[in-house]
Amino acid sequence: MFNNLLVDIGGMFVNLWESSGLAKGDWTNYVMILISFLLMYLAIVKKYEPLLLLPIAFGMFLINLPGAYDILWGTYAEGTEHTYENVQNPGLLWYLFYGVQNVIYPPLIFLGIGAMTDFGPLISNPKSMIIGAAAQLGIFLTLIGAVVLGFDLAAACSIAIIGGADGPTAIYLTQTLAKYTNEDLLSAIAIAAYSYMALIPFIQKFIMKLLVPKKERTIKMKPLRTVSKTEKIIFPVMVTLVVGCLLPDAVPLLGMLMLGNLLKESGVCDRLSSQAQNGLMNTITIFLGVSVGCKAFGGTFLQWQTLMIIGLGLVAFAFGTAGGLLAARLMCKLSGGKINPLIGSAGVSAVPMAARVSEDVGREADPSNHLLMHAMGPNVAGVIGSAIAAGFLISLF
């Protein structure tokens, strides 16, 4: 009888061990947990894009806790393909991921961005759109490079969009094209996109000083003209009409961006504008970040292609910055030195951080120089440009 009791107790401990996370995890889980700690450090201590980097890091942390995957995401029947639709007993993160799976969250993020954006500097200086378009150079150069390195066209498009420096756009395009590729790229692309956005001051300043001579960095630009309320109301409607007619695939992102802006500029929807900027934007940001982070599961994330994606993302971002700077330098020459080329780096879509970097580098060359409002024109043009570029890439399929 005593021996039977010992056997039962031993069996209990064996079952307890086998049901614990420690028995189910492997080295990839622990590596990803360490990476999540690094991202939390960057978000909390260094304040690098904390609003999205912190939820992404915590989502990564949760899904990689040993044994937590089946509970938080769900299980798959033996022999079935590990797709979103085949999950059995779905968990919390599976339900949150619905908004990413069906590309709902990114357009709603754009609604909030539109409600917070002032297109006045772009309307005042329409030539800024040229810089915003030139800054998309990194997307198309990286597209070619990714194909050469062996990625299929859908995967290459998803990687290349990192050059637009717009996280929601990268997530939107990647998930939209997911059905055309066998690669699960979402977590790697999202983390690369937001990491490089966070590192804008470090990456862009080097490229700006390399490509723009100090003499041109000191150029002072004339104040922008005042834009009327009527112009600000007409602008989002006309942009949506023109782009929608020419490139319908860009409408989900661009249309939501312009709706948010119209709510703000109309002056008759203050409650809706406030909700889009605050409550809705904050809620969707949390859901989007955690959902993206939970796809960074050690078994699928720790591959050579992830390192290739991160490297190609840096190339895309660097060439996007260079494209905007070179276009601004050409405009400087054609205008007889009236345009400071530093505003060209703001042609990428990271609003308003890229514009602030233009201001900082300009003031380093001349403390009395102020470029922020001039740089906001190319900056918001970059938001529009990245959405159009995403629509164009989707239209290829």
N, C-alpha and C positions, 0 to 999 in steps of 0.2 A: 504493500500500500504506500509506504514511504517512497519507494522507487518510482511508483506511478505519479506521485505528487511532484517529485523532482522533474520527471519528464514533462509534466504539464506546465510547470513553471518555466522550464527551459524552452518549451515550445512557444510560450507566451512572449518571452524575450526575443526569440527568433522572429516571430511575427511582427513584434514591435520594431525591430531593426529593419526588416524587409519593407515595412510600410513607411519608414522614415525617409526624409529627403536625402540623408547622407548615403543611403544605400543605392539611390537612383541617379545621383549626379555623376558627372565625369569632369575631366580637367577643363573642357570647353566652358562649362557653366561657371567655374571659378574664375577663369580668365575674363569672361564677360562681366562678371560681378566687379572685378577690379577695374575694368574699363568704365563701368557705370559709375564707380566711385570717382574716377578721374573726371568724368563729365560733370558730376555733381560739384566737384571742387571748382572746375572752371566756371560753372554757373553761379555758385554761391560766393566763392571767394574772389574770383577774377571778374565776376559779373559779365561773362561772355554770353550774350543772347539768353539770359536766364529764363525768360518767359516760356521759351520752348525747349531749351536745352535741359532744364531741370525735369520737366515731365517726361521727356524722352529718356533721360538717364534713369529715372525711377521706374519707368515701364520696362526698360532693359533689365534693371535690377530684379523686379518682380518675376519676370518670366524665366529668369535664369536661376532663381532659387531652386536648389535640387528638389525634384519631386513636385514642384508647383505648376509645371506646364500643363499636366492633365487637368488640374483643378481650375486654373485661371483661363486656359484656352479651350481645352476639351480633348477628347480622345478620337482615334481613328480605328475603324474596324480593320482587322488584319487583311492585308492584300489590297486595300483601297488606296487610291492616290491621295496624298496629303494636301488636299485643296480646302478652301474655305467652306465649300458646299458639303464636303464629306465629313465634317466634324460631327461626332456624336457627343451627347451630354455637354453642350457648349457652356463655357464659363463666362465670367464677367468680361474679360478682355475680348472674347469673341464677339460679344454684343457691342462693345465700344468700337471694335474695328469695322462694324457695319458701315459707319460713315466714311471710312477710308476705302473699303472694298467697293462701295458704290459711288465714290468720288463726290461725296456730299460736303465734307468738311472744308476742303480748299476753297470752293466758291463762297462759302459763308465767311471764311476768313477774309476773302477779298471784299465782301460787303462791308465788313468792319474797317478794312484799310481805306476803302473809298470814302467812308464817313469821316475818317481822320485826315484825309489828304486835301491839300490846297493846290489846285491846278493853276492858280494865278500866275506863278513864275513861268510856267510853260506857255500859257495863253499870251502873256506879255512878251515872251521871246520864243516864237514858234520854231526858230532855227534850232532850238534845243532838241527837237525831235530827231534831227539828223544825228546828233551825238548819241541819243538813246538807241537809235537804230544801229549805229556803228559799234556800240558796246555789245551787241549780240554776236559780234564776230567770233568770240570764243566758243559760242554754241556750235556754230557750223564747222569750224576748224576741228573741234574736238569730236564732232560726229564722224568726220572722215578718219581721224586717228583711232577712234574706238572700233570702227569697221576693219581697219587695217590690222588691229591687234586681235581680231577674231571674234568680236561680239557681233551678234546678229543685229539687223537694222533697228528693230524695236528697242533692244537693250542699248544700242549706241545712242539713239535719240534720248532715252531716259538719262543716260550718263551725261550727255552733252548739255542738257538743260541746266545742269549745275552752274554753268557759266553765266546764267541769267541772274545769279545771286538772289533767288527768290524761292524760299522753302516751300510755300504752298503750291507754287507753279510746278516745282520739281515733283512733289508728291502727286499732284493732279495728273501730270503727264505720265509718270511712271505707272500709276495704277490704271490709267486709261489704256495704256499699251501693254499691260501685263498679260492679256490674253493672246498677244502675238509673240510671246517669248516664253521659253521654259525656265528662264532665270528668275530667281526671287531677289530683286535688287532694291526693294523699297527701303529697307532699313539702312543699307550702306549709302544709298543716294541721299536720303534725308539727313543722316548724320553728317555726311560730307558737306552738304549744302549749308546746314546751319552752323557747322564748325567754321567753314570759310567765311560765312557772314560775320561770325563773331571775331574772326581774325582780320577783318578788313583793315584796321589801322596799321597792322604789321605788314600785310601783303601789299597794300596799295601804295603806301608811302615810298617804299623802295622803288616800285615801278614808276611812280610819278617823278621822283628825283632823277631816275635814270633816263627817262624819255623827254622831260621838259627842262630846258636850260634855265638857270637861275634868273636870267634877264626876263624871260617870258613869265616866270612865276611871280614877278613883281607888278605885272600889268594890273592897273585898276580899271574896273568896268563902270560904266555909267549906271546910275540907279534905274531900276525897272519902272516902267510906267504903271500907273494904277489901273487895275482891271475892274470893269463894272460888274455889278451883280448879274445883269442880263447876259453878259458874256459867259460868266461862270455857270449859269443855268443852261445855256444853249450848248456849251462844250460837251458835257457827258452824253447828251442826247445825240448830237451830231457824230461824235466818235463812235458810239454804239451803232448808229445807222450805217455809217460808211464801212466800218470793219465788219459788221454783221452781214452786210450784203456781199462783201468780197471774200470773207473768211468765216463762215458760220461756226466752225469748230472752235474759234476763239471766244464765242459769245458766253459760254458758262462762266468763265473767269472774268472777262472784260465787262460783260453785262452786269454782273454783281458788283464789280468795282465802281462802275458808273452809276448804278442805282444808289449805292451808299453815298457817293459824292453828291448826287442830286438831292437826296434826303437832307444832306447838310446845307447845300447852297440854296435850296428853295426857300428856306426860312419858315416853312409852314409845317414841318414834320420834326420839330425839335425832340419830341419824345422818342420817335422812331430812330432818329439819328443818334440820340444818346444811348439807346438800347443797343444799336448796332456797334457803337464804339466801345461800350462797356460790358454789360451783362452778357450779350450774345457772343461777342468777341472773346471774352475771358473764358466762358464755358467751352466754346469750340476749341480754343487753344489748348485747354487741359486735355480734352478728349483726343485731339489730334496728336499731341505730344506723347501721351501714354500709349495710344494705339500704334504709332510708328515705333516707339521703343520696344514694345512687346514682340515685334517681328525680328528683333536682333537677338535671336536665340543662338546660343553658342554653336550648336551642331550645323547650322546653315550659314552663320555670319563669318566664322573664322575660316575663310578660304582665301586663296591667292587672288581670286577675282575681286574681293573686297578691297585689297590693297591697290589693285589696278584701278578700281573705280575712284578711290580717294586720290590717287596720283593724277588721273585724267581730270578729276574735278578741279584740282589745283591749276592744271594747264588751262582748262576752260575759263576759270575765273581770271587768271593772269592775262590771257589773250583778250578777254572781254574788257578788262581795264585798259589794256594797251590800245584796243580798237577805239574806245572812247577818247583817249588822250590824243591819238594820232589824228582823229577827225577834228578835234578841237584845235590842234596845232595848225591843221590846214585852214580851218575857218579863221584862225588868228592871222595867218598870212594874207588870206583873201580880204579880210576886213581892215587891213593896214594896222594891225596890232591893237584892235579894240576888244578882243576876246582873250581872256586869260585861259590858256590850255588846261589849267588844273581842273576846271569844271568838267573836263571830259571824263575823269575817273568816276564821276558821280553818275555816269550813264548806265551803270549796273543798277539792279533793282533794289538794293538794300537801302530803304528809306527809313530815317534820314541819315543813317550812319555814314554812308558814302559822301553825302554832301558836307557833313561835318569834317570829314577827312580833307576834303578840298579846302575848306576854310582854314583848318589847322596848318596845312602845308603852305598855303598862301601867306598866312600870318608869320610863319617861320621865316619866309623870305622878306616880308615887309610887315611889321606889326600893325601898321595903320591900314592894311588891306583887308577888306571884308568881302568874301565870295559866297557866303552861305546861301543867300537868296538866289544868286545867279546859278549856283550849283543845284538848287532844288528843281530848276527847270529840266535839265537832263536827268535828274534823279527820278522824278515822276514819269518822265518820258520812258525811262528804263522799265518801270512797272508795266506800262502799256506795251512796250516793245517785247518784254519777256512773255506776256500773255499772248501776243500775236505770234511770236516764234513758236510757242507751245501749240497754238491752234494750227499753224502751218505744218508742224511735224506730225500732228495727229491726222491732218488731212492726207498725208502720204499713205495712210493705211485705209 
